[in-house]
Amino acid sequence: MAPNASAVTFQSLKKSIENKQFAPVYLLHGEESYFIDELSDLFANVLPESERDFNLYTIYAQESNAAVIADTCRRFPMMSDFQVVIVKDLQTIKSDQLKPLIEYLSNPTPTTILVLCVRGVKLTTKTLPSAVKAAGGVVFESAKLKDHQIGAEIQAIAKEFGLNIEPKGVFMLRDYVGTDVSRLYNQIEKLATVLPAGATITPESIELNIGISKDFNNFELVDAIAEKKVDKIYRIIQYFRSNPKKNPTVVTASTIFNYFSRLLIYHYTRDKSPASATRALGLQWENQLKSYVTGARNYNAFKVIEIISAIREFDTRSKGIESRQSEWDLLYDLMFRIVLAEGNIAI
């Protein structure tokens, strides 16, 4: 029994493969290549090793064509219940040359599991996805993570490795790795090799095993800014400046911008009860509100608007537009403008 195509996620699809619940055809496409590669590897291992020589076909589309793929799918397995045909880089075959494959999908061979991989590209044509669905198949879009999805993804990956993770640990990994899913898996897998099953990933374990400072990171910087701890702000910025490759200014500026953008929402949120404010700000945990409550006391709405304008100016000037200052000098100046903001804005 195939998974529900309308609710297909990486985790649900992975589970159905592990439970040997197969559809006749799968179309894996999207900009995030990691999930496509992982699923492709899972499909490559659904057959016992003794059956793979005669029943596992890996076809590289740039070296083949739709007719060859369709003919391969029509073969019958040898000494096995089914065969697996994995087509990689299907995007290299033009849509107007897919007719033999579309014809196959109108009557797929029941003993063939066909896996079509469109790596790094989201399909814009509806012809192939519609044919896959009509054949009883599954269409999975592997989309790039958005910023607001990273925290939940980190938690899910940690759970996959049998670990829990503290909120601060989530922020540290999010700022260090960003939306690169492959790197997220690699870093959490690294932690899973040194931590016992069921352990909780803490800032200390991240610092010890990955090398991200638990005291000098964007999470700590935002907290220092919220509390107007000037000495701490400049200590963190100095640390960033001495480790520029691990602490790009563009990430720091983006993190600060996101904070003040949410702080402005917080100011204009009528219901500031923890549950309501958490939803309004798009946060995962209520304890994240602490920095916004503190920030609201130190920066009124007019100051926040002035600061957001200063961050935008930093972004422009750090790209060399109307400025010859180094990005680090500009970042120091930005911190100065933030803590001394008076709320002078043109209305």
Sequence and secondary structure as in RCSB ss.txt:
>XXXX:A:sequence
MAPNASAVTFQSLKKSIENKQFAPVYLLHGEESYFIDELSDLFANVLPESERDFNLYTIYAQESNAAVIADTCRR
FPMMSDFQVVIVKDLQTIKSDQLKPLIEYLSNPTPTTILVLCVRGVKLTTKTLPSAVKAAGGVVFESAKLKDHQI
GAEIQAIAKEFGLNIEPKGVFMLRDYVGTDVSRLYNQIEKLATVLPAGATITPESIELNIGISKDFNNFELVDAI
AEKKVDKIYRIIQYFRSNPKKNPTVVTASTIFNYFSRLLIYHYTRDKSPASATRALGLQWENQLKSYVTGARNYN
AFKVIEIISAIREFDTRSKGIESRQSEWDLLYDLMFRIVLAEGNIAI
>XXXX:A:secstr
    GGG  HHHHHHHHHTT   SEEEEEES HHHHHHHHHHHHTSS HHHHHHHEEEEEGGGS HHHHHHHHTS
  SSSS EEEEEE GGGS GGG HHHHHHHTS  TTEEEEEEEETB    SHHHHHHHHTT EEEE     GGGH
HHHHHHHHHHTT EE HHHHHHHHHHHTT HHHHHHHHHHHHHHS TT EE HHHHHHHT   SSSSHHHHHHHH
HHT HHHHHHHHHHHHHSTTTS HHHHHHHHHHHHHHHHHHHT S  SHHHHHHHHT S GGGHHHHHHHHHHS 
HHHHHHHHHHHHHHHHHHTTTT  S HHHHHHHHHHHHHT       
